[in-house]
Amino acid sequence: MFTVSALSLLIRLAPVHMRGRASGMWATGFLLGNVIGPLVGGGLVAVSLRTPFLVYAAVLVVVVCVALLLLRGRHGSDAGQDAIVEPPARFRAAWAHPAYRAALVASFANGWVVFGVRVALVPLFVVEAMGRPESWAGIALAVFALGNAATLVVAGRWADRRGRRPPALAGLALTALGTAVLGFLTDPVLFLTASLLAGMGSGLVNPPITRPWRT
């Protein structure tokens, strides 16, 4: 509920010529939260197992208050003169658009590789196939996240200036390359390099597929 409504509001309020950069910044903040949250939670566990839950709940209450304050009086207002007023879209009409189908496929492929295959198999591969300590799995995922964060804003700017297709295709190709070679690598440095490239590719994909493409 939060992810869909927050991104929809962001795209609604952002000027048309900056929507790629806006979605890139949003995804960067989301990613940084995913990276920093476990680190903070790991430190709080030293106090007690209940502490992370209580602290995170308190932080969420603060965020709710901030959101209520910042969004007060806003009801999906347009982003100035650049906004285009259109009737509500139906799924059938959206599905008939090739760009929409392409965005769905790209989003599924990116999510399946990043959140499915990588999170499930990389830790197992690092320990069982490469014979490395469990900590190397966290390092590989952190390097992937670093590459992801490094290209999110760049991809948004690229999409705003050149259209959605180039960064999306380049990101999918780079993610595919970085993921395909992982299973053949035994050197840890090359493994981390491939993780970095795959993360950069995933970062290029995210901003272009968050709104209709300008091809």
C-alpha positions as CSV (number, residue, x, y, z in Angstrom):
1,M,0.0,0.0,0.0
2,F,2.8,2.4,0.9
3,T,5.0,1.7,-2.0
4,V,2.3,2.0,-4.7
5,S,0.7,5.1,-3.2
6,A,4.0,6.9,-2.4
7,L,5.4,6.4,-5.9
8,S,2.1,7.3,-7.5
9,L,2.1,10.6,-5.5
10,L,5.7,11.3,-6.4
11,I,5.0,10.8,-10.1
12,R,1.9,12.9,-9.8
13,L,3.6,15.9,-8.2
14,A,6.9,15.8,-10.0
15,P,7.2,17.9,-13.2
16,V,7.1,15.8,-16.3
17,H,10.7,16.7,-17.3
18,M,12.0,15.5,-13.9
19,R,10.0,12.4,-13.2
20,G,12.9,10.1,-14.0
21,R,15.2,11.9,-11.6
22,A,12.5,12.0,-9.0
23,S,11.8,8.3,-9.2
24,G,15.6,7.7,-9.1
25,M,15.9,9.7,-5.9
26,W,13.0,7.8,-4.4
27,A,14.5,4.5,-5.2
28,T,17.8,5.6,-3.8
29,G,16.2,6.5,-0.5
30,F,14.4,3.2,-0.4
31,L,17.6,1.3,-1.1
32,L,19.6,3.2,1.5
33,G,16.9,2.3,4.1
34,N,17.2,-1.3,3.1
35,V,21.0,-1.1,3.6
36,I,21.1,1.0,6.8
37,G,18.1,-0.7,8.5
38,P,19.7,-4.1,9.1
39,L,23.0,-2.5,10.3
40,V,21.1,-0.4,12.9
41,G,18.9,-3.4,13.8
42,G,22.0,-5.6,14.3
43,G,23.4,-3.1,16.7
44,L,20.1,-2.8,18.6
45,V,19.9,-6.6,19.0
46,A,22.8,-6.3,21.4
47,V,20.4,-4.5,23.8
48,S,17.6,-7.1,23.4
49,L,15.7,-8.9,20.7
50,R,12.7,-6.6,21.4
51,T,14.6,-3.3,21.0
52,P,14.7,-3.2,17.1
53,F,11.0,-3.7,16.9
54,L,10.3,-1.0,19.5
55,V,12.7,1.5,17.9
56,Y,11.5,0.9,14.4
57,A,7.9,1.3,15.5
58,A,8.7,4.6,17.2
59,V,10.5,5.8,14.0
60,L,7.5,4.9,11.9
61,V,5.2,6.9,14.2
62,V,7.5,9.9,13.7
63,V,7.5,9.4,9.9
64,V,3.6,9.2,9.9
65,C,3.5,12.6,11.7
66,V,6.0,14.1,9.3
67,A,4.0,12.8,6.3
68,L,0.7,14.1,7.7
69,L,2.3,17.5,8.1
70,L,3.9,17.7,4.7
71,L,0.9,16.2,2.8
72,R,-1.7,18.3,4.6
73,G,-4.0,19.9,2.1
74,R,-2.8,17.9,-0.8
75,H,-5.3,15.8,-2.7
76,G,-3.4,14.7,-5.8
77,S,-2.8,18.2,-7.0
78,D,-1.2,18.6,-10.4
79,A,2.5,19.4,-10.8
80,G,2.1,22.8,-12.4
81,Q,1.5,23.5,-16.0
82,D,3.4,20.4,-17.1
83,A,0.8,18.0,-15.8
84,I,-1.6,16.4,-18.2
85,V,-5.1,15.8,-17.1
86,E,-6.3,12.4,-18.4
87,P,-9.3,10.1,-17.6
88,P,-8.6,7.2,-15.3
89,A,-6.9,4.4,-17.1
90,R,-8.3,0.9,-17.3
91,F,-6.1,-2.2,-17.2
92,R,-7.3,-3.4,-20.6
93,A,-6.4,-0.1,-22.2
94,A,-3.0,0.0,-20.5
95,W,-2.3,-3.7,-21.5
96,A,-3.0,-2.7,-25.2
97,H,0.0,-0.3,-25.0
98,P,3.3,-2.1,-25.9
99,A,5.3,0.2,-23.6
100,Y,3.2,-0.9,-20.7
101,R,3.7,-4.6,-21.4
102,A,7.4,-4.0,-21.8
103,A,7.5,-2.2,-18.4
104,L,5.7,-5.1,-16.8
105,V,8.1,-7.7,-18.2
106,A,11.2,-5.6,-17.4
107,S,10.0,-5.1,-13.8
108,F,9.2,-8.8,-13.4
109,A,12.6,-9.8,-14.7
110,N,14.5,-7.3,-12.7
111,G,12.6,-8.2,-9.5
112,W,13.0,-11.9,-10.1
113,V,16.7,-11.7,-10.6
114,V,17.4,-9.1,-7.8
115,F,15.0,-10.2,-5.1
116,G,14.5,-13.8,-6.0
117,V,17.6,-15.4,-7.5
118,R,20.2,-13.2,-6.0
119,V,19.0,-13.1,-2.4
120,A,18.2,-16.8,-2.4
121,L,21.2,-18.2,-4.2
122,V,24.2,-15.8,-3.7
123,P,24.6,-16.6,0.0
124,L,24.4,-20.3,-0.7
125,F,26.8,-20.1,-3.7
126,V,29.3,-18.1,-1.7
127,V,29.4,-20.6,1.2
128,E,28.9,-23.9,-0.6
129,A,30.6,-23.4,-4.0
130,M,33.2,-20.8,-3.3
131,G,34.0,-22.0,0.2
132,R,34.0,-18.5,1.7
133,P,32.8,-17.5,5.1
134,E,29.1,-16.4,5.5
135,S,30.2,-12.8,5.8
136,W,31.1,-12.8,2.2
137,A,27.5,-13.2,1.2
138,G,26.7,-10.0,3.0
139,I,29.6,-8.3,1.3
140,A,28.5,-9.4,-2.1
141,L,24.9,-8.2,-1.5
142,A,26.3,-4.9,-0.1
143,V,28.4,-4.4,-3.2
144,F,25.4,-5.1,-5.4
145,A,23.4,-2.5,-3.4
146,L,26.3,0.0,-3.8
147,G,26.2,-0.4,-7.6
148,N,22.5,-0.1,-7.6
149,A,22.6,3.2,-5.6
150,A,25.3,4.6,-7.8
151,T,23.2,4.5,-11.0
152,L,19.7,5.2,-9.8
153,V,19.9,9.0,-10.1
154,V,22.0,8.7,-13.2
155,A,19.4,6.5,-14.8
156,G,16.7,9.0,-13.9
157,R,18.5,11.9,-15.5
158,W,19.3,9.8,-18.6
159,A,15.7,8.8,-19.0
160,D,14.5,12.4,-18.6
161,R,16.9,13.6,-21.3
162,R,17.1,10.7,-23.8
163,G,13.9,8.7,-23.2
164,R,13.1,5.6,-21.2
165,R,14.2,2.9,-23.7
166,P,18.0,3.3,-23.7
167,P,18.6,3.1,-19.9
168,A,16.1,0.3,-19.5
169,L,17.7,-1.9,-22.3
170,A,21.2,-1.1,-21.1
171,G,20.3,-1.9,-17.5
172,L,18.7,-5.2,-18.4
173,A,21.7,-6.2,-20.5
174,L,24.2,-5.3,-17.8
175,T,22.1,-7.1,-15.1
176,A,21.9,-10.2,-17.3
177,L,25.7,-10.2,-18.0
178,G,26.6,-9.6,-14.3
179,T,24.2,-12.4,-13.2
180,A,25.1,-14.9,-15.9
181,V,28.8,-15.0,-15.0
182,L,28.4,-15.4,-11.3
183,G,28.0,-19.1,-11.4
184,F,31.3,-19.5,-13.2
185,L,33.5,-17.4,-11.0
186,T,35.7,-18.7,-8.2
187,D,37.8,-15.6,-7.6
188,P,36.3,-13.4,-4.9
189,V,37.4,-10.2,-6.5
190,L,35.8,-11.1,-9.8
191,F,32.7,-12.2,-8.0
192,L,32.4,-8.8,-6.3
193,T,33.0,-7.1,-9.6
194,A,30.2,-9.0,-11.3
195,S,27.9,-8.2,-8.3
196,L,28.8,-4.5,-8.7
197,L,28.0,-4.6,-12.5
198,A,24.7,-6.4,-11.9
199,G,23.8,-3.8,-9.3
200,M,24.6,-1.0,-11.6
201,G,22.4,-2.6,-14.3
202,S,19.5,-3.0,-11.9
203,G,19.8,0.6,-10.9
204,L,19.6,1.6,-14.6
205,V,16.3,-0.3,-15.0
206,N,14.3,1.0,-12.1
207,P,13.6,4.7,-12.9
208,P,12.7,4.2,-16.6
209,I,9.9,1.8,-15.8
210,T,8.1,3.7,-13.1
211,R,6.0,5.8,-15.5
212,P,5.0,5.7,-19.2
213,W,8.0,5.8,-21.5
214,R,8.9,8.5,-23.9
215,T,10.6,6.4,-26.6
